[in-house]
Amino acid sequence: MVSGPFSRLRRQLLRALGWVLAIEAGLSCFFAWYWGLSAAVGVAAGGMAVWLPQLWMAVQLTQPSAQWNPVALGVAKYTMSGLLFAVWFSLVPSSDWAPVMLGTIVALIATPIATARASRNGG
């Protein structure tokens, strides 16, 4: 684990992102059971298109030698999300957009809630 001025923040962010990953996995399992594997994979893909760039950003922000411009980090994060969506829909053009967007929405809503909860609980 990283020590330094951002170690507690990093722990809180990684814990929050772990909860988001667990929520996405649970939602994907429910979709697999109720609507089938294709819908479950779509939910997971949508969630990962948001979750992976958020994980990258959390790690970049909390490095002991972090020298990123916050605006550049935000632009890089949203660019990575856009690229992940483009890759997904180009590799799986028959993918139903609704489960993908549901996974995205859940990740976008769950992340600030999980982050607030992790910071309130002390990381």
Secondary structure per residue as TSV (DSSP state, phi and psi in degrees):
chain	resnum	aa	ss	phi	psi
A	1	M	-	360.0	154.4
A	2	V	-	-82.4	134.6
A	3	S	-	-106.6	156.6
A	4	G	S	135.1	-168.1
A	5	P	T	-67.1	-20.7
A	6	F	T	-108.7	10.5
A	7	S	H	-64.5	-40.5
A	8	R	H	-67.5	-43.2
A	9	L	H	-61.9	-42.2
A	10	R	H	-61.1	-44.5
A	11	R	H	-60.2	-42.9
A	12	Q	H	-64.1	-45.2
A	13	L	H	-65.8	-42.1
A	14	L	H	-67.7	-36.6
A	15	R	H	-64.0	-43.7
A	16	A	H	-62.1	-43.6
A	17	L	H	-68.3	-29.1
A	18	G	H	-64.2	-40.9
A	19	W	H	-65.4	-40.4
A	20	V	H	-62.5	-41.9
A	21	L	H	-61.8	-40.9
A	22	A	H	-64.6	-40.9
A	23	I	H	-63.5	-45.1
A	24	E	H	-62.6	-40.2
A	25	A	H	-65.0	-42.5
A	26	G	H	-63.0	-42.7
A	27	L	H	-64.2	-40.7
A	28	S	H	-64.2	-40.0
A	29	C	H	-63.6	-41.1
A	30	F	H	-62.1	-44.4
A	31	F	H	-64.0	-38.1
A	32	A	H	-62.7	-40.7
A	33	W	H	-71.0	-41.3
A	34	Y	H	-91.6	-43.0
A	35	W	T	-113.4	-11.4
A	36	G	-	111.9	167.6
A	37	L	H	-64.5	-36.1
A	38	S	H	-61.6	-44.1
A	39	A	H	-66.6	-38.7
A	40	A	H	-63.8	-41.9
A	41	V	H	-65.8	-36.7
A	42	G	H	-62.7	-43.8
A	43	V	H	-61.3	-45.5
A	44	A	H	-63.1	-41.0
A	45	A	H	-64.4	-43.0
A	46	G	H	-63.5	-41.9
A	47	G	H	-65.9	-40.4
A	48	M	H	-70.0	-28.7
A	49	A	H	-65.7	-20.8
A	50	V	H	-99.1	-41.7
A	51	W	H	-68.3	-45.0
A	52	L	H	-60.7	-47.6
A	53	P	H	-64.2	-32.2
A	54	Q	H	-67.5	-39.8
A	55	L	H	-62.4	-45.8
A	56	W	H	-58.6	-44.8
A	57	M	H	-65.6	-40.2
A	58	A	H	-62.4	-41.9
A	59	V	H	-68.0	-42.7
A	60	Q	H	-64.7	-40.8
A	61	L	H	-68.5	-28.3
A	62	T	T	-107.0	14.9
A	63	Q	S	-70.8	144.4
A	64	P	T	-57.6	-30.6
A	65	S	T	-104.9	32.5
A	66	A	-	-63.9	121.3
A	67	Q	-	-130.7	26.4
A	68	W	-	-78.0	145.5
A	69	N	-	-79.7	127.3
A	70	P	H	-57.0	-34.5
A	71	V	H	-66.5	-43.0
A	72	A	H	-63.5	-38.4
A	73	L	H	-62.7	-43.9
A	74	G	H	-62.8	-44.1
A	75	V	H	-63.0	-42.8
A	76	A	H	-64.1	-40.9
A	77	K	H	-62.7	-48.3
A	78	Y	H	-70.3	-31.3
A	79	T	H	-65.9	-42.8
A	80	M	H	-61.9	-41.7
A	81	S	H	-61.7	-46.2
A	82	G	H	-60.1	-41.9
A	83	L	H	-65.5	-39.3
A	84	L	H	-64.5	-40.2
A	85	F	H	-63.4	-43.5
A	86	A	H	-61.9	-43.1
A	87	V	H	-63.6	-44.6
A	88	W	H	-59.9	-51.5
A	89	F	H	-73.5	-19.0
A	90	S	H	-82.4	-33.0
A	91	L	H	-79.0	-31.7
A	92	V	-	-127.8	72.4
A	93	P	T	-66.1	-20.3
A	94	S	T	-86.3	3.4
A	95	S	-	-64.1	136.6
A	96	D	-	-74.8	129.5
A	97	W	H	-72.6	-27.7
A	98	A	H	-62.4	-50.0
A	99	P	H	-63.3	-35.0
A	100	V	H	-63.7	-45.3
A	101	M	H	-68.7	-34.3
A	102	L	H	-63.7	-44.5
A	103	G	H	-60.7	-37.4
A	104	T	H	-66.0	-46.8
A	105	I	H	-63.3	-42.8
A	106	V	H	-61.5	-43.5
A	107	A	H	-65.0	-39.6
A	108	L	H	-67.8	-34.4
A	109	I	H	-81.4	-40.0
A	110	A	H	-70.9	-30.1
A	111	T	H	-63.0	-51.8
A	112	P	H	-66.9	-31.9
A	113	I	H	-66.4	-46.4
A	114	A	H	-66.3	-35.6
A	115	T	H	-66.8	-44.1
A	116	A	H	-62.9	-40.6
A	117	R	H	-66.2	-42.2
A	118	A	H	-66.3	-37.4
A	119	S	H	-73.3	-31.7
A	120	R	H	-70.2	-34.4
A	121	N	T	-84.5	1.9
A	122	G	T	84.4	12.5
A	123	G	-	83.4	360.0
